[in-house]
Amino acid sequence: MTTKSQTLAGSQSGQRIATGLFALFLGAFFIFGAGFAHSQALHDTAHDVRHAFGFPCH
Protein backbone atom coordinates (compact mmCIF):
# COMPACT_ATOMS: atom_id res chain seq x y z
CA MET A 1 0.00 0.00 0.00
CA THR A 2 1.54 3.26 -1.12
CA THR A 3 0.38 6.61 0.21
CA LYS A 4 1.29 9.86 -1.41
CA SER A 5 1.01 13.13 0.39
CA GLN A 6 1.56 16.46 -1.18
CA THR A 7 1.69 19.78 0.62
CA LEU A 8 1.80 23.19 -0.87
CA ALA A 9 4.10 25.33 1.24
CA GLY A 10 3.02 28.50 -0.52
CA SER A 11 -0.62 27.83 0.19
CA GLN A 12 -0.02 27.26 3.90
CA SER A 13 2.20 30.31 4.13
CA GLY A 14 -0.38 32.46 2.35
CA GLN A 15 -3.12 31.22 4.64
CA ARG A 16 -1.05 32.04 7.72
CA ILE A 17 -0.35 35.55 6.43
CA ALA A 18 -4.03 36.11 5.62
CA THR A 19 -5.07 34.90 9.07
CA GLY A 20 -2.49 37.15 10.73
CA LEU A 21 -3.61 40.19 8.74
CA PHE A 22 -7.25 39.49 9.55
CA ALA A 23 -6.41 39.27 13.26
CA LEU A 24 -4.41 42.51 13.04
CA PHE A 25 -7.24 44.43 11.36
CA LEU A 26 -9.87 42.98 13.68
CA GLY A 27 -7.82 43.96 16.74
CA ALA A 28 -7.22 47.47 15.37
CA PHE A 29 -10.95 47.80 14.72
CA PHE A 30 -11.74 46.89 18.33
CA ILE A 31 -9.07 49.18 19.79
CA PHE A 32 -10.01 52.20 17.68
CA GLY A 33 -13.72 51.45 18.02
CA ALA A 34 -13.41 51.49 21.80
CA GLY A 35 -11.10 54.50 21.72
CA PHE A 36 -13.49 56.69 19.75
CA ALA A 37 -16.75 55.49 21.32
CA HIS A 38 -18.50 57.53 23.97
CA SER A 39 -17.98 56.24 27.51
CA GLN A 40 -21.73 55.78 28.03
CA ALA A 41 -21.92 53.58 24.91
CA LEU A 42 -19.08 51.41 26.22
CA HIS A 43 -20.72 51.12 29.64
CA ASP A 44 -24.06 50.16 28.11
CA THR A 45 -22.40 47.57 25.87
CA ALA A 46 -20.52 46.00 28.78
CA HIS A 47 -23.73 46.01 30.82
CA ASP A 48 -25.66 44.24 28.05
CA VAL A 49 -22.90 41.64 27.64
CA ARG A 50 -22.99 40.86 31.37
CA HIS A 51 -26.74 40.27 31.12
CA ALA A 52 -26.34 38.17 27.97
CA PHE A 53 -23.96 35.84 29.84
CA GLY A 54 -26.36 35.61 32.77
CA PHE A 55 -24.07 37.46 35.16
CA PRO A 56 -26.06 39.50 37.68
CA CYS A 57 -24.72 43.03 37.86
CA HIS A 58 -27.38 44.81 39.91
C-alpha positions as CSV (number, residue, x, y, z in Angstrom):
1,M,0.0,0.0,0.0
2,T,1.5,3.3,-1.1
3,T,0.4,6.6,0.2
4,K,1.3,9.9,-1.4
5,S,1.0,13.1,0.4
6,Q,1.6,16.5,-1.2
7,T,1.7,19.8,0.6
8,L,1.8,23.2,-0.9
9,A,4.1,25.3,1.2
10,G,3.0,28.5,-0.5
11,S,-0.6,27.8,0.2
12,Q,0.0,27.3,3.9
13,S,2.2,30.3,4.1
14,G,-0.4,32.5,2.4
15,Q,-3.1,31.2,4.6
16,R,-1.1,32.0,7.7
17,I,-0.4,35.5,6.4
18,A,-4.0,36.1,5.6
19,T,-5.1,34.9,9.1
20,G,-2.5,37.2,10.7
21,L,-3.6,40.2,8.7
22,F,-7.2,39.5,9.5
23,A,-6.4,39.3,13.3
24,L,-4.4,42.5,13.0
25,F,-7.2,44.4,11.4
26,L,-9.9,43.0,13.7
27,G,-7.8,44.0,16.7
28,A,-7.2,47.5,15.4
29,F,-11.0,47.8,14.7
30,F,-11.7,46.9,18.3
31,I,-9.1,49.2,19.8
32,F,-10.0,52.2,17.7
33,G,-13.7,51.5,18.0
34,A,-13.4,51.5,21.8
35,G,-11.1,54.5,21.7
36,F,-13.5,56.7,19.7
37,A,-16.8,55.5,21.3
38,H,-18.5,57.5,24.0
39,S,-18.0,56.2,27.5
40,Q,-21.7,55.8,28.0
41,A,-21.9,53.6,24.9
42,L,-19.1,51.4,26.2
43,H,-20.7,51.1,29.6
44,D,-24.1,50.2,28.1
45,T,-22.4,47.6,25.9
46,A,-20.5,46.0,28.8
47,H,-23.7,46.0,30.8
48,D,-25.7,44.2,28.1
49,V,-22.9,41.6,27.6
50,R,-23.0,40.9,31.4
51,H,-26.7,40.3,31.1
52,A,-26.3,38.2,28.0
53,F,-24.0,35.8,29.8
54,G,-26.4,35.6,32.8
55,F,-24.1,37.5,35.2
56,P,-26.1,39.5,37.7
57,C,-24.7,43.0,37.9
58,H,-27.4,44.8,39.9
